[in-house]
């Protein structure tokens, strides 16, 4: 088991972080899926050598990832973090986000923090009453943001 392998780049996707209130533009950031975190842990440390746990502390969901240390003592080493609710299924989103943030403490997904923010066109400026969406250079709605960003940045 080489824990440095947890820091390797894994597949990532893009999502809109925010829409501009000043111009028809979206700010996009790269992210990883919680299942990719689990797959990497299985690959690097073995499915039997890691576990996750969730606790509610003061109304916040905290996730911990424990990895069984090698050696005679074979103790579990835990790293914890909390996350943010998502717009859809807020409790599930907070659990997933907290797991990914705990994973960063082990090095998983840390490469994302070095990636540049991408700016893409939107159909309109963000106001308090609208829901803009990303459009391509021809003004057509973009349905797969990851595919679109990967295509335009090659």
Backbone as JSON Lines, residues from 0, in Angstrom:
{"i":0,"aa":"X","n":[0.86,-1.18,0.0],"ca":[0.0,0.0,0.0],"c":[0.9,1.24,0.0]}
{"i":1,"aa":"X","n":[0.72,2.07,-1.0],"ca":[1.48,3.32,-1.09],"c":[0.48,4.48,-1.06]}
{"i":2,"aa":"X","n":[0.36,5.13,0.09],"ca":[-0.64,6.19,0.25],"c":[-0.39,7.39,-0.66]}
{"i":3,"aa":"X","n":[0.83,7.53,-1.19],"ca":[1.11,8.61,-2.14],"c":[0.28,8.44,-3.41]}
{"i":4,"aa":"X","n":[-0.11,7.2,-3.71],"ca":[-0.94,6.95,-4.9],"c":[-2.34,7.55,-4.78]}
{"i":5,"aa":"X","n":[-2.74,7.91,-3.57],"ca":[-4.05,8.56,-3.39],"c":[-4.05,9.97,-4.0]}
{"i":6,"aa":"X","n":[-2.87,10.53,-4.24],"ca":[-2.77,11.89,-4.77],"c":[-2.83,11.94,-6.29]}
{"i":7,"aa":"X","n":[-2.92,10.78,-6.95],"ca":[-2.9,10.79,-8.41],"c":[-4.19,11.41,-8.97]}
{"i":8,"aa":"X","n":[-4.07,11.94,-10.17],"ca":[-5.23,12.54,-10.82],"c":[-6.19,11.43,-11.25]}
{"i":9,"aa":"X","n":[-7.45,11.63,-10.97],"ca":[-8.49,10.69,-11.37],"c":[-9.49,11.44,-12.25]}
{"i":10,"aa":"X","n":[-10.38,10.73,-12.93],"ca":[-11.35,11.41,-13.8],"c":[-12.14,12.47,-13.03]}
{"i":11,"aa":"X","n":[-12.36,13.59,-13.69],"ca":[-13.11,14.68,-13.07],"c":[-14.13,15.21,-14.08]}
{"i":12,"aa":"X","n":[-15.06,15.97,-13.55],"ca":[-16.1,16.57,-14.36],"c":[-16.12,18.07,-14.08]}
{"i":13,"aa":"X","n":[-16.95,18.79,-14.84],"ca":[-17.1,20.23,-14.65],"c":[-18.53,20.55,-14.25]}
{"i":14,"aa":"X","n":[-18.67,21.57,-13.41],"ca":[-20.01,22.06,-13.03],"c":[-19.96,23.57,-12.94]}
{"i":15,"aa":"X","n":[-21.13,24.18,-13.08],"ca":[-21.23,25.63,-12.93],"c":[-21.16,25.97,-11.45]}
{"i":16,"aa":"X","n":[-20.23,26.84,-11.1],"ca":[-20.16,27.33,-9.72],"c":[-21.1,28.51,-9.54]}
{"i":17,"aa":"X","n":[-21.13,29.4,-10.55],"ca":[-22.01,30.56,-10.46],"c":[-22.18,31.2,-11.84]}
{"i":18,"aa":"X","n":[-23.26,31.94,-11.96],"ca":[-23.51,32.73,-13.16],"c":[-23.26,34.2,-12.8]}
{"i":19,"aa":"X","n":[-22.69,34.93,-13.74],"ca":[-22.36,36.33,-13.5],"c":[-23.62,37.2,-13.48]}
{"i":20,"aa":"X","n":[-23.6,38.2,-12.62],"ca":[-24.67,39.2,-12.57],"c":[-24.35,40.39,-13.46]}
{"i":21,"aa":"X","n":[-23.14,40.38,-14.06],"ca":[-22.69,41.5,-14.89],"c":[-22.65,41.2,-16.38]}
{"i":22,"aa":"X","n":[-22.42,39.94,-16.74],"ca":[-22.41,39.57,-18.15],"c":[-22.89,38.13,-18.29]}
{"i":23,"aa":"X","n":[-23.26,37.77,-19.49],"ca":[-23.8,36.43,-19.76],"c":[-22.66,35.42,-19.75]}
{"i":24,"aa":"X","n":[-22.3,34.98,-18.55],"ca":[-21.14,34.12,-18.38],"c":[-21.33,33.23,-17.15]}
{"i":25,"aa":"X","n":[-20.75,32.03,-17.23],"ca":[-20.77,31.1,-16.1],"c":[-19.34,30.78,-15.68]}
{"i":26,"aa":"X","n":[-19.14,30.69,-14.38],"ca":[-17.86,30.29,-13.81],"c":[-17.97,28.8,-13.5]}
{"i":27,"aa":"X","n":[-17.05,27.99,-14.02],"ca":[-17.12,26.54,-13.87],"c":[-15.89,26.0,-13.15]}
{"i":28,"aa":"X","n":[-16.11,25.01,-12.31],"ca":[-15.02,24.38,-11.56],"c":[-15.05,22.87,-11.78]}
{"i":29,"aa":"X","n":[-13.88,22.26,-11.66],"ca":[-13.77,20.81,-11.79],"c":[-14.11,20.16,-10.45]}
{"i":30,"aa":"X","n":[-14.68,18.95,-10.52],"ca":[-15.0,18.21,-9.3],"c":[-14.89,16.71,-9.57]}
{"i":31,"aa":"X","n":[-14.81,15.95,-8.49],"ca":[-14.82,14.5,-8.6],"c":[-16.07,13.97,-7.93]}
{"i":32,"aa":"X","n":[-16.44,12.79,-8.32],"ca":[-17.62,12.11,-7.78],"c":[-17.21,11.28,-6.56]}
{"i":33,"aa":"X","n":[-18.08,11.17,-5.58],"ca":[-17.78,10.39,-4.38],"c":[-17.49,8.93,-4.72]}
{"i":34,"aa":"X","n":[-18.13,8.38,-5.74],"ca":[-17.87,6.99,-6.13],"c":[-16.44,6.83,-6.67]}
{"i":35,"aa":"X","n":[-15.92,7.87,-7.32],"ca":[-14.53,7.81,-7.78],"c":[-13.57,7.82,-6.6]}
{"i":36,"aa":"X","n":[-13.92,8.53,-5.54],"ca":[-13.12,8.51,-4.3],"c":[-13.08,7.08,-3.76]}
{"i":37,"aa":"X","n":[-14.24,6.45,-3.69],"ca":[-14.31,5.08,-3.16],"c":[-13.53,4.1,-4.03]}
{"i":38,"aa":"X","n":[-13.64,4.26,-5.34],"ca":[-12.9,3.37,-6.26],"c":[-11.39,3.52,-6.08]}
{"i":39,"aa":"X","n":[-10.92,4.76,-5.9],"ca":[-9.49,4.97,-5.71],"c":[-9.02,4.37,-4.38]}
{"i":40,"aa":"X","n":[-9.82,4.54,-3.34],"ca":[-9.48,3.92,-2.06],"c":[-9.4,2.4,-2.19]}
{"i":41,"aa":"X","n":[-10.36,1.8,-2.89],"ca":[-10.33,0.35,-3.12],"c":[-9.05,-0.06,-3.85]}
{"i":42,"aa":"X","n":[-8.71,0.72,-4.87],"ca":[-7.54,0.41,-5.7],"c":[-6.23,0.54,-4.93]}
{"i":43,"aa":"X","n":[-6.08,1.61,-4.16],"ca":[-4.8,1.91,-3.51],"c":[-4.62,1.16,-2.19]}
{"i":44,"aa":"X","n":[-5.64,1.14,-1.34],"ca":[-5.46,0.52,-0.01],"c":[-6.2,-0.8,0.14]}
{"i":45,"aa":"X","n":[-7.1,-1.11,-0.8],"ca":[-7.88,-2.35,-0.71],"c":[-9.19,-2.09,-0.01]}
{"i":46,"aa":"X","n":[-10.24,-2.69,-0.5],"ca":[-11.58,-2.41,0.04],"c":[-11.71,-2.79,1.52]}
{"i":47,"aa":"X","n":[-10.89,-3.72,1.97],"ca":[-10.95,-4.14,3.38],"c":[-10.12,-3.25,4.3]}
{"i":48,"aa":"X","n":[-9.38,-2.32,3.74],"ca":[-8.47,-1.5,4.55],"c":[-8.9,-0.04,4.68]}
{"i":49,"aa":"X","n":[-10.13,0.25,4.29],"ca":[-10.64,1.6,4.5],"c":[-12.12,1.51,4.87]}
{"i":50,"aa":"X","n":[-12.6,2.54,5.54],"ca":[-14.01,2.63,5.89],"c":[-14.4,4.09,6.04]}
{"i":51,"aa":"X","n":[-15.7,4.33,5.96],"ca":[-16.19,5.69,6.15],"c":[-17.2,5.69,7.28]}
{"i":52,"aa":"X","n":[-17.36,6.87,7.88],"ca":[-18.32,7.04,8.97],"c":[-18.87,8.46,8.87]}
{"i":53,"aa":"X","n":[-20.1,8.64,9.29],"ca":[-20.75,9.95,9.24],"c":[-21.31,10.28,10.61]}
{"i":54,"aa":"X","n":[-21.14,11.55,11.01],"ca":[-21.66,12.01,12.3],"c":[-22.34,13.36,12.1]}
{"i":55,"aa":"X","n":[-23.39,13.57,12.84],"ca":[-24.06,14.88,12.86],"c":[-23.56,15.63,14.08]}
{"i":56,"aa":"X","n":[-22.9,16.75,13.83],"ca":[-22.38,17.57,14.94],"c":[-22.9,18.99,14.74]}
{"i":57,"aa":"X","n":[-23.77,19.42,15.64],"ca":[-24.32,20.77,15.57],"c":[-25.08,21.04,14.28]}
{"i":58,"aa":"X","n":[-25.77,20.03,13.76],"ca":[-26.54,20.2,12.53],"c":[-25.71,20.08,11.27]}
{"i":59,"aa":"X","n":[-24.42,19.83,11.4],"ca":[-23.53,19.65,10.25],"c":[-23.18,18.18,10.12]}
{"i":60,"aa":"X","n":[-23.15,17.68,8.89],"ca":[-22.72,16.32,8.64],"c":[-21.21,16.29,8.46]}
{"i":61,"aa":"X","n":[-20.55,15.46,9.25],"ca":[-19.11,15.25,9.13],"c":[-18.89,13.83,8.63]}
{"i":62,"aa":"X","n":[-18.01,13.69,7.67],"ca":[-17.61,12.37,7.17],"c":[-16.18,12.12,7.58]}
{"i":63,"aa":"X","n":[-15.92,10.89,7.92],"ca":[-14.56,10.48,8.22],"c":[-14.17,9.31,7.33]}
{"i":64,"aa":"X","n":[-12.92,9.3,6.93],"ca":[-12.37,8.16,6.2],"c":[-11.25,7.59,7.05]}
{"i":65,"aa":"X","n":[-11.41,6.32,7.39],"ca":[-10.4,5.62,8.16],"c":[-9.65,4.65,7.27]}
{"i":66,"aa":"X","n":[-8.33,4.67,7.39],"ca":[-7.49,3.73,6.65],"c":[-6.69,2.93,7.66]}
{"i":67,"aa":"X","n":[-6.68,1.62,7.47],"ca":[-5.97,0.73,8.38],"c":[-4.47,0.84,8.13]}
{"i":68,"aa":"X","n":[-3.74,1.26,9.15],"ca":[-2.3,1.44,9.03],"c":[-1.62,0.09,8.92]}
{"i":69,"aa":"X","n":[-0.54,0.07,8.17],"ca":[0.24,-1.16,8.05],"c":[1.13,-1.32,9.28]}
{"i":70,"aa":"X","n":[1.52,-2.52,9.55],"ca":[2.41,-2.78,10.67],"c":[1.76,-3.66,11.71]}
{"i":71,"aa":"X","n":[2.48,-3.85,12.8],"ca":[2.02,-4.76,13.85],"c":[0.75,-4.27,14.54]}
{"i":72,"aa":"X","n":[0.66,-2.96,14.77],"ca":[-0.48,-2.44,15.52],"c":[-1.75,-2.4,14.67]}
{"i":73,"aa":"X","n":[-1.61,-2.13,13.4],"ca":[-2.74,-2.08,12.46],"c":[-3.9,-1.25,12.99]}
{"i":74,"aa":"X","n":[-3.6,-0.08,13.53],"ca":[-4.65,0.83,13.99],"c":[-5.3,1.53,12.8]}
{"i":75,"aa":"X","n":[-6.5,2.01,13.03],"ca":[-7.2,2.81,12.02],"c":[-6.82,4.27,12.22]}
{"i":76,"aa":"X","n":[-6.46,4.93,11.14],"ca":[-6.16,6.36,11.16],"c":[-7.32,7.06,10.47]}
{"i":77,"aa":"X","n":[-7.91,8.06,11.15],"ca":[-9.1,8.74,10.64],"c":[-8.81,10.19,10.3]}
{"i":78,"aa":"X","n":[-9.46,10.65,9.22],"ca":[-9.43,12.07,8.86],"c":[-10.87,12.47,8.55]}
{"i":79,"aa":"X","n":[-11.26,13.63,9.08],"ca":[-12.66,14.07,9.03],"c":[-12.79,15.46,8.38]}
{"i":80,"aa":"X","n":[-13.97,15.72,7.81],"ca":[-14.3,17.06,7.33],"c":[-15.81,17.15,7.15]}
{"i":81,"aa":"X","n":[-16.29,18.36,6.99],"ca":[-17.71,18.58,6.76],"c":[-17.9,19.13,5.35]}
{"i":82,"aa":"X","n":[-19.13,19.13,4.89],"ca":[-19.4,19.6,3.53],"c":[-20.59,20.53,3.49]}
{"i":83,"aa":"X","n":[-20.93,20.93,2.29],"ca":[-22.06,21.84,2.06],"c":[-23.23,21.08,1.48]}
{"i":84,"aa":"X","n":[-24.42,21.57,1.75],"ca":[-25.62,20.99,1.16],"c":[-25.64,21.3,-0.33]}
{"i":85,"aa":"X","n":[-26.28,20.43,-1.09],"ca":[-26.46,20.72,-2.51],"c":[-27.88,21.21,-2.73]}
{"i":86,"aa":"X","n":[-28.13,21.76,-3.9],"ca":[-29.46,22.3,-4.21],"c":[-30.49,21.17,-4.33]}
{"i":87,"aa":"X","n":[-30.03,19.99,-4.73],"ca":[-30.92,18.83,-4.88],"c":[-30.51,17.8,-3.84]}
{"i":88,"aa":"X","n":[-31.48,17.25,-3.12],"ca":[-31.22,16.26,-2.07],"c":[-30.14,16.77,-1.12]}
{"i":89,"aa":"X","n":[-30.48,17.81,-0.35],"ca":[-29.47,18.51,0.43],"c":[-28.72,17.63,1.43]}
{"i":90,"aa":"X","n":[-29.4,16.68,2.1],"ca":[-28.7,15.83,3.06],"c":[-27.71,14.9,2.36]}
{"i":91,"aa":"X","n":[-28.16,14.31,1.24],"ca":[-27.28,13.43,0.47],"c":[-26.1,14.22,-0.08]}
{"i":92,"aa":"X","n":[-26.37,15.42,-0.56],"ca":[-25.31,16.27,-1.09],"c":[-24.29,16.63,-0.03]}
{"i":93,"aa":"X","n":[-24.77,16.93,1.18],"ca":[-23.84,17.28,2.25],"c":[-23.0,16.07,2.65]}
{"i":94,"aa":"X","n":[-23.61,14.89,2.68],"ca":[-22.86,13.68,3.02],"c":[-21.78,13.4,1.96]}
{"i":95,"aa":"X","n":[-22.16,13.51,0.69],"ca":[-21.22,13.29,-0.4],"c":[-20.09,14.31,-0.37]}
{"i":96,"aa":"X","n":[-20.44,15.59,-0.17],"ca":[-19.43,16.64,-0.14],"c":[-18.49,16.46,1.04]}
{"i":97,"aa":"X","n":[-19.02,16.07,2.2],"ca":[-18.15,15.88,3.36],"c":[-17.21,14.69,3.15]}
{"i":98,"aa":"X","n":[-17.68,13.65,2.47],"ca":[-16.81,12.51,2.18],"c":[-15.68,12.94,1.25]}
{"i":99,"aa":"X","n":[-16.01,13.71,0.22],"ca":[-14.97,14.17,-0.72],"c":[-13.97,15.1,-0.02]}
{"i":100,"aa":"X","n":[-14.47,15.93,0.89],"ca":[-13.56,16.84,1.62],"c":[-12.66,16.07,2.6]}
{"i":101,"aa":"X","n":[-13.2,15.0,3.2],"ca":[-12.35,14.14,4.05],"c":[-11.3,13.45,3.18]}
{"i":102,"aa":"X","n":[-11.69,13.08,1.97],"ca":[-10.76,12.42,1.04],"c":[-9.6,13.35,0.67]}
{"i":103,"aa":"X","n":[-9.88,14.65,0.53],"ca":[-8.83,15.61,0.22],"c":[-7.76,15.58,1.32]}
{"i":104,"aa":"X","n":[-8.17,15.36,2.55],"ca":[-7.21,15.29,3.65],"c":[-6.24,14.11,3.48]}
{"i":105,"aa":"X","n":[-6.68,13.08,2.74],"ca":[-5.81,11.94,2.42],"c":[-5.06,12.18,1.11]}
{"i":106,"aa":"X","n":[-5.36,13.29,0.42],"ca":[-4.69,13.61,-0.84],"c":[-5.55,13.38,-2.07]}
{"i":107,"aa":"X","n":[-6.69,12.75,-1.91],"ca":[-7.56,12.43,-3.04],"c":[-8.23,13.71,-3.55]}
{"i":108,"aa":"X","n":[-8.06,13.96,-4.83],"ca":[-8.68,15.12,-5.45],"c":[-7.98,16.43,-5.18]}
{"i":109,"aa":"X","n":[-6.85,16.4,-4.51],"ca":[-6.14,17.64,-4.21],"c":[-5.68,18.36,-5.48]}
{"i":110,"aa":"X","n":[-5.48,17.6,-6.55],"ca":[-5.07,18.19,-7.83],"c":[-6.1,19.19,-8.35]}
{"i":111,"aa":"X","n":[-7.36,19.05,-7.94],"ca":[-8.41,19.95,-8.41],"c":[-8.14,21.4,-8.02]}
{"i":112,"aa":"X","n":[-7.49,21.6,-6.88],"ca":[-7.23,22.95,-6.4],"c":[-6.2,23.68,-7.25]}
{"i":113,"aa":"X","n":[-5.47,22.95,-8.07],"ca":[-4.49,23.55,-8.97],"c":[-5.08,23.81,-10.36]}
{"i":114,"aa":"X","n":[-6.29,23.36,-10.59],"ca":[-6.89,23.51,-11.92],"c":[-7.49,24.91,-12.06]}
{"i":115,"aa":"X","n":[-7.37,25.46,-13.25],"ca":[-7.94,26.8,-13.46],"c":[-9.47,26.77,-13.5]}
{"i":116,"aa":"X","n":[-10.06,27.87,-13.08],"ca":[-11.5,28.05,-13.24],"c":[-11.76,28.33,-14.71]}
{"i":117,"aa":"X","n":[-12.81,27.77,-15.26],"ca":[-13.16,27.98,-16.67],"c":[-14.37,28.91,-16.73]}
{"i":118,"aa":"X","n":[-14.36,29.8,-17.7],"ca":[-15.48,30.71,-17.93],"c":[-16.08,30.4,-19.29]}
{"i":119,"aa":"X","n":[-17.39,30.21,-19.32],"ca":[-18.09,29.9,-20.56],"c":[-19.29,30.83,-20.71]}
{"i":120,"aa":"X","n":[-19.79,30.92,-21.93],"ca":[-20.92,31.79,-22.2],"c":[-22.22,31.23,-21.61]}
{"i":121,"aa":"X","n":[-23.09,32.15,-21.2],"ca":[-24.43,31.79,-20.73],"c":[-25.46,32.48,-21.62]}
{"i":122,"aa":"X","n":[-26.69,32.03,-21.53],"ca":[-27.73,32.61,-22.38],"c":[-28.18,33.98,-21.89]}
{"i":123,"aa":"X","n":[-27.93,34.31,-20.61],"ca":[-28.33,35.61,-20.08],"c":[-27.59,35.9,-18.78]}
{"i":124,"aa":"X","n":[-27.64,37.14,-18.37],"ca":[-27.07,37.58,-17.1],"c":[-27.94,37.05,-15.96]}
{"i":125,"aa":"X","n":[-27.34,36.69,-14.85],"ca":[-28.08,36.18,-13.69],"c":[-28.8,37.33,-12.98]}
{"i":126,"aa":"X","n":[-30.07,37.13,-12.69],"ca":[-30.84,38.06,-11.87],"c":[-31.44,37.27,-10.71]}
{"i":127,"aa":"X","n":[-32.21,37.93,-9.89],"ca":[-32.82,37.23,-8.75],"c":[-33.98,36.33,-9.17]}
{"i":128,"aa":"X","n":[-34.46,36.49,-10.41],"ca":[-35.65,35.74,-10.81],"c":[-35.46,34.85,-12.04]}
{"i":129,"aa":"X","n":[-34.23,34.64,-12.5],"ca":[-34.07,33.78,-13.67],"c":[-33.12,32.62,-13.4]}
{"i":130,"aa":"X","n":[-33.05,31.72,-14.36],"ca":[-32.2,30.54,-14.26],"c":[-31.41,30.39,-15.56]}
{"i":131,"aa":"X","n":[-30.29,31.07,-15.68],"ca":[-29.49,30.99,-16.91],"c":[-28.97,29.58,-17.15]}
{"i":132,"aa":"X","n":[-28.5,29.32,-18.36],"ca":[-27.83,28.08,-18.67],"c":[-26.66,28.36,-19.6]}
{"i":133,"aa":"X","n":[-25.74,27.41,-19.68],"ca":[-24.56,27.54,-20.52],"c":[-24.96,27.33,-21.98]}
{"i":134,"aa":"X","n":[-24.37,28.15,-22.85],"ca":[-24.6,28.0,-24.29],"c":[-23.26,27.89,-25.0]}
{"i":135,"aa":"X","n":[-23.27,27.25,-26.17],"ca":[-22.03,27.14,-26.96],"c":[-21.83,28.42,-27.76]}
{"i":136,"aa":"X","n":[-20.83,28.43,-28.6],"ca":[-20.49,29.62,-29.36],"c":[-21.56,30.0,-30.38]}
{"i":137,"aa":"X","n":[-22.47,29.06,-30.69],"ca":[-23.59,29.34,-31.6],"c":[-24.87,29.71,-30.86]}
{"i":138,"aa":"X","n":[-24.79,29.8,-29.53],"ca":[-25.95,30.16,-28.73],"c":[-26.87,29.01,-28.39]}
{"i":139,"aa":"X","n":[-26.46,27.76,-28.7],"ca":[-27.28,26.59,-28.38],"c":[-26.95,26.09,-26.98]}
{"i":140,"aa":"X","n":[-27.99,25.63,-26.3],"ca":[-27.82,25.16,-24.92],"c":[-26.84,23.99,-24.85]}
{"i":141,"aa":"X","n":[-25.96,24.03,-23.85],"ca":[-25.01,22.95,-23.59],"c":[-25.62,22.02,-22.55]}
{"i":142,"aa":"X","n":[-25.76,20.76,-22.9],"ca":[-26.35,19.78,-21.98],"c":[-25.29,19.0,-21.21]}
{"i":143,"aa":"X","n":[-24.13,18.77,-21.82],"ca":[-23.04,18.05,-21.15],"c":[-21.87,19.02,-20.99]}
{"i":144,"aa":"X","n":[-21.8,19.65,-19.82],"ca":[-20.79,20.68,-19.57],"c":[-19.38,20.12,-19.63]}
{"i":145,"aa":"X","n":[-19.16,18.94,-19.08],"ca":[-17.82,18.34,-19.08],"c":[-17.34,18.11,-20.51]}
{"i":146,"aa":"X","n":[-18.18,17.51,-21.33],"ca":[-17.81,17.27,-22.72],"c":[-17.52,18.59,-23.45]}
{"i":147,"aa":"X","n":[-18.36,19.59,-23.21],"ca":[-18.19,20.89,-23.87],"c":[-16.87,21.56,-23.46]}
{"i":148,"aa":"X","n":[-16.6,21.65,-22.18],"ca":[-15.38,22.3,-21.71],"c":[-14.14,21.54,-22.2]}
{"i":149,"aa":"X","n":[-14.18,20.22,-22.14],"ca":[-13.04,19.45,-22.62],"c":[-12.8,19.66,-24.11]}
{"i":150,"aa":"X","n":[-13.88,19.85,-24.87],"ca":[-13.76,20.07,-26.31],"c":[-13.18,21.45,-26.63]}
{"i":151,"aa":"X","n":[-13.65,22.47,-25.95],"ca":[-13.2,23.84,-26.28],"c":[-11.83,24.18,-25.71]}
{"i":152,"aa":"X","n":[-11.34,23.37,-24.77],"ca":[-10.03,23.68,-24.17],"c":[-8.91,22.8,-24.7]}
{"i":153,"aa":"X","n":[-9.18,21.99,-25.69],"ca":[-8.13,21.13,-26.28],"c":[-7.23,21.93,-27.16]}
